Amino acid sequence: MIIKNGNVFQEDGSYKVTDLYIENGRLVASEEEVTDKTELDASGLKVLPGLVDIHSHGAVRHDFSDADVDGLKVILQYERSQGVTSYCPTSMTLPKEELLKIFQTAKDVDQDETCARIVGINMEGPFLDPAKKGAHVEGYIRKPDIEFFRECNEAAGGLIKLVTLAPNMEGAEEFIRELHNETVISIGHTAADYDCAAQAMKQGAVHVTHLYNAMNPMGHREPGVIGAAADNEDCMVELIGDGIHIHPATVRNTFRLFGDSRVILISDSMMATGMENGKYELGGQEVTMKDRKATLADGTIAGSATCLFDCMKSVISMGVSEREAILAATANPARSIGIFDEVGSLTPGKRADIVLADEELNIVKVL
């Protein structure tokens, strides 16, 4: 296939009117390499890389933690329809026996051309700080456990690409030292101070789970995880862009503070995403969703009800440049989990994961 005359998003964040050449599901450099020369006219359209959501629990009344392969496929189909072509289903804090079944589904689900591709699993919990549990069930939280993680990853077929860790919990230091070369260790759900977080990052935990949420705020005398992440140039940070979790001024200033290569937009979506207002569930707890805001009975925000593509558009509406927002939803998450050689930009050799959108970034077609 040849995509003609599209305004193609480049790796540097600019646009260029050019053609894209696709052979066997991958981008190639020239028309001579294409056997099927069917043309798709993209005149007047923006051509974007497929989005990469590395933190999402579910959508359309299904949750990864349901341990249901059919439900997981429905999630993957919804995500692809919303421009997400690479996806990390994300677990909640649950007993080990349940987590083993959940992770098995990511290995067993039937993925076809209608689905976003599972590129890894995000293990959010159970190695959290009860003081910052958020929507996680405190009774299932446990200390960082290397063998527990490896057992889960074996059940997942080695798919766990991210694991959230509270570095102020007993056993965290050993966990980071032992596993930072096996998976991305993300600091989150923690009351850790600056020194604790900075030390964890020095040991290899160079990722932060949903910055600002479920951690202490950045104070002028107590900068905490946020200050430590800003100081460490290797650290990448997730940001929920739904317009509910984080004030627009904070979103704008986060991009100023971390630049265009260290912010990762995530949805943190749960099963209410794509659904009407009502009662749903997250991690075994009832959630009420009204006007895209999902909360537990005590008012705690419980994930988002917004897909990543709409999160990307939301931060643009807050004043973040289109260039920065698209990079934060494509290249940056791909780099963060080590798959940028396959996805995240539209360069020869990579998967032909493509979103065609109009000038207002309304999706026209997902390839």
C-alpha positions in Angstrom: 0.0 0.0 0.0 1.0 3.6 -0.6 -0.4 6.4 1.4 -0.2 9.5 -0.8 0.0 13.2 -0.1 -0.5 13.0 3.7 0.9 15.5 6.1 3.2 13.0 7.9 4.4 13.5 11.5 8.2 13.3 11.6 10.4 12.0 14.4 11.5 15.6 15.2 7.8 16.6 15.7 7.4 18.5 12.5 5.0 17.7 9.7 6.0 16.9 6.1 3.7 16.4 3.1 5.1 13.1 1.6 4.1 9.5 0.7 4.4 6.5 3.0 5.2 3.0 1.6 4.0 -0.1 3.2 5.1 -3.7 2.6 4.0 -6.7 4.7 2.8 -4.5 7.5 6.0 -2.5 7.7 7.1 0.9 6.4 9.7 0.8 3.6 11.8 3.5 2.0 10.6 3.5 -1.6 7.8 2.6 -4.0 10.1 0.0 -5.6 9.9 -2.1 -2.4 6.0 -2.2 -2.5 4.3 -5.1 -4.3 0.7 -4.1 -3.6 0.6 -0.5 -5.0 -2.9 0.2 -3.9 -3.0 3.9 -3.1 -4.8 5.7 -0.2 -5.1 9.4 -0.8 -4.4 11.2 2.5 -4.5 14.7 1.0 -5.5 17.2 3.7 -5.1 14.7 6.5 -2.5 14.4 9.2 -0.7 11.1 9.3 0.4 10.1 12.8 2.1 7.1 14.4 -0.3 4.8 16.2 -0.5 5.8 19.9 1.3 3.7 22.6 -0.7 3.5 25.9 1.5 1.9 28.5 -0.9 2.4 31.4 -4.5 1.4 31.0 -6.7 -1.0 33.1 -9.6 -1.3 30.7 -12.5 0.2 28.7 -16.0 -0.5 27.5 -17.1 -2.4 30.6 -14.2 -4.7 30.6 -11.0 -4.7 32.8 -7.7 -6.5 32.4 -8.1 -7.7 36.0 -11.3 -9.6 35.0 -8.9 -12.4 33.8 -11.2 -12.8 30.8 -9.6 -13.3 27.4 -12.8 -12.4 25.5 -13.1 -9.2 27.5 -9.5 -8.4 27.0 -10.0 -8.7 23.2 -12.9 -6.3 23.4 -10.6 -3.8 25.2 -8.0 -4.2 22.5 -10.5 -3.7 19.7 -11.8 -0.5 21.4 -8.3 0.8 21.9 -7.4 0.3 18.2 -10.6 2.1 17.1 -9.4 5.0 19.2 -6.0 5.3 17.6 -4.0 3.2 20.1 -2.1 0.5 18.2 0.3 -0.6 21.0 -1.0 -1.3 24.4 0.1 -2.4 27.9 -2.9 -3.8 29.9 -2.4 -2.8 33.5 -3.2 -4.9 36.6 -4.4 -3.8 40.0 -3.3 -4.9 43.5 -4.8 -8.3 44.0 -3.8 -11.7 45.5 -1.1 -13.6 43.7 -3.4 -16.4 42.6 -5.6 -13.9 40.8 -2.7 -12.0 39.3 -1.3 -15.2 37.8 -4.6 -15.9 36.0 -4.8 -12.2 34.9 -1.3 -12.2 33.4 -2.0 -15.5 31.6 -4.8 -13.9 29.6 -2.4 -11.4 28.0 -0.5 -14.4 26.7 -3.6 -16.3 25.6 -5.8 -13.6 24.0 -6.5 -13.9 20.3 -5.1 -10.8 18.8 -6.0 -10.0 15.1 -5.9 -7.0 12.8 -8.9 -5.4 14.7 -6.9 -5.2 17.9 -4.4 -3.0 19.5 -1.2 -5.1 19.9 -0.2 -6.1 23.4 3.5 -4.9 23.7 3.8 -5.6 27.4 2.1 -5.7 30.7 2.1 -3.0 33.3 2.1 -4.5 36.8 0.7 -1.7 39.1 0.9 -3.2 42.5 0.9 -5.0 44.9 4.3 -3.5 45.9 2.9 -0.1 47.1 2.8 2.1 50.1 -0.5 1.8 52.0 -0.3 5.5 52.8 -0.7 6.3 49.1 -2.8 3.3 48.0 -5.2 5.4 45.9 -7.8 3.0 44.4 -5.9 -0.1 45.4 -7.1 -2.4 48.2 -4.9 -2.1 51.2 -5.4 -5.6 52.3 -3.7 -7.0 49.2 -0.6 -4.7 49.3 2.6 -6.5 50.1 6.3 -5.7 50.5 8.4 -5.8 47.3 9.1 -9.5 46.6 11.5 -10.6 43.8 10.3 -14.2 43.6 6.7 -13.0 43.5 7.4 -10.8 40.6 9.3 -13.5 38.7 6.5 -16.0 39.2 4.0 -13.5 37.8 6.3 -12.7 34.8 6.6 -16.4 34.1 2.8 -16.7 34.0 2.8 -13.7 31.7 5.3 -15.3 29.3 7.8 -12.6 30.1 5.5 -9.8 29.1 5.7 -7.6 32.2 7.5 -4.5 30.9 6.7 -2.2 33.9 6.2 -2.7 37.6 5.3 0.0 40.1 7.3 0.1 43.3 7.1 2.2 46.5 10.8 2.7 47.2 10.2 3.5 50.9 8.9 0.0 51.6 11.1 -2.7 53.1 12.8 -4.8 50.4 12.6 -2.1 47.7 16.3 -1.5 47.4 17.0 -5.2 46.8 14.1 -5.5 44.4 15.5 -2.6 42.3 19.0 -3.8 42.3 18.0 -7.4 41.3 15.3 -6.5 38.6 16.1 -3.2 37.0 17.7 -4.9 34.0 14.7 -7.3 33.6 11.8 -4.8 33.6 11.2 -1.1 33.9 10.8 -0.3 37.6 8.5 2.7 38.1 8.2 4.7 41.3 4.7 5.3 42.4 2.0 5.0 45.1 4.5 6.2 47.6 5.1 8.7 50.4 8.8 8.5 49.6 10.8 11.7 50.2 13.3 13.3 47.8 16.4 11.4 49.1 14.6 8.0 49.1 13.3 8.5 45.5 16.6 9.9 44.3 18.5 6.9 45.6 16.0 4.5 44.0 16.5 6.3 40.7 20.3 6.1 41.0 19.8 2.3 41.5 17.8 2.0 38.3 14.1 2.9 38.9 14.0 5.6 36.3 10.3 5.9 35.6 7.4 7.4 37.6 3.8 6.1 37.7 1.2 8.9 37.1 3.2 11.8 38.3 1.5 13.9 41.0 -1.1 11.3 41.7 -0.6 9.0 44.7 2.5 10.8 46.0 3.4 13.8 48.1 3.2 17.2 46.3 6.4 19.0 45.4 7.1 21.4 48.2 9.8 24.1 48.4 11.5 22.3 51.3 10.2 18.8 50.5 10.5 18.2 46.7 9.7 14.5 47.0 9.4 12.1 44.1 8.5 14.9 41.7 11.7 16.9 42.5 13.8 13.8 42.3 12.4 12.9 38.9 13.0 16.4 37.6 16.6 16.2 38.7 17.3 12.8 37.1 17.7 13.3 33.4 17.2 9.6 32.7 13.9 9.5 34.5 10.6 9.5 32.4 7.3 10.4 34.0 3.7 9.3 33.2 1.1 12.0 33.1 -2.7 11.4 33.0 -4.1 13.9 30.5 -7.8 13.6 31.0 -8.2 17.1 32.4 -9.5 15.8 35.7 -6.5 14.3 37.5 -4.2 17.3 36.9 -4.8 21.1 36.6 -4.0 22.5 33.2 -1.3 24.9 34.7 0.4 21.9 36.2 0.2 20.0 32.9 1.8 22.9 31.0 4.5 23.3 33.6 5.3 19.6 33.6 6.2 19.8 29.9 8.3 22.9 30.6 10.1 21.1 33.5 10.7 17.8 31.9 11.0 18.8 28.2 9.6 17.0 25.1 11.4 13.7 25.6 10.6 12.7 29.2 6.8 13.1 29.5 4.7 10.0 28.7 1.0 10.6 28.3 -1.2 7.8 29.7 -4.9 7.2 29.9 -5.0 5.2 33.2 -8.4 4.3 31.8 -10.8 1.9 33.5 -13.8 0.0 32.3 -16.1 3.1 32.3 -14.1 4.5 29.3 -16.3 4.6 26.3 -19.4 4.1 28.4 -22.3 6.1 29.8 -22.4 7.5 33.4 -23.0 4.7 35.9 -21.6 2.2 38.3 -18.4 0.2 37.4 -15.6 -1.6 39.1 -11.8 -1.3 39.5 -9.7 -3.7 41.5 -12.7 -5.2 43.1 -14.1 -1.9 44.3 -17.2 -0.1 43.1 -16.6 3.0 41.1 -19.1 5.7 40.1 -18.4 7.5 36.8 -20.1 10.8 36.1 -19.1 13.1 33.2 -15.8 11.2 32.8 -14.8 11.4 36.5 -14.5 8.0 38.1 -14.5 7.9 41.9 -14.7 5.4 44.8 -17.3 5.8 47.5 -15.0 8.0 49.5 -14.3 10.4 46.6 -10.9 8.9 45.6 -10.3 9.2 41.9 -10.2 5.7 40.5 -8.5 5.8 37.1 -9.8 7.7 34.2 -12.7 7.3 31.8 -10.8 8.9 28.9 -8.9 7.1 26.1 -5.3 8.1 25.3 -6.2 9.9 22.0 -8.6 12.1 23.8 -6.0 12.7 26.6 -3.6 13.8 23.9 -6.1 16.2 22.5 -7.0 17.4 26.0 -3.4 18.5 26.9 -3.2 20.3 23.5 -6.4 22.2 24.5 -4.5 23.2 27.8 -1.8 24.9 25.8 0.8 22.1 25.3 2.1 22.2 21.8 0.7 19.6 19.3 4.3 18.4 18.7 5.0 17.8 22.4 1.6 16.1 23.0 2.0 13.7 20.0 5.5 12.8 21.0 4.3 12.1 24.6 1.7 9.7 23.3 3.9 7.9 20.7 7.7 8.1 20.7 8.2 8.7 24.4 6.2 5.7 25.8 7.7 3.5 23.1 11.2 4.5 24.2 10.3 4.1 27.9 9.6 0.3 27.5 12.3 -0.3 24.9 10.1 -0.8 21.8 11.0 2.4 19.8 12.8 0.3 17.2 9.4 -1.2 16.3 6.8 1.5 16.9 6.4 5.2 18.0 7.3 6.9 14.7 6.8 6.6 11.0 10.2 5.5 9.7 11.2 2.7 7.4 11.6 -0.6 9.1 9.0 0.0 11.8 5.5 -1.4 12.0 3.0 0.4 9.8 0.9 1.5 12.8 -0.8 4.6 11.4 -3.6 7.0 12.3 -5.1 9.4 9.8 -6.7 12.4 11.3 -8.2 15.7 10.1 -6.9 19.1 11.0 -8.7 19.1 14.3 -7.2 15.7 15.2 -10.4 13.8 14.7 -9.7 10.2 13.7 -10.5 9.4 10.1 -8.9 5.9 9.8 -6.6 3.6 11.8 -4.2 1.4 9.8 
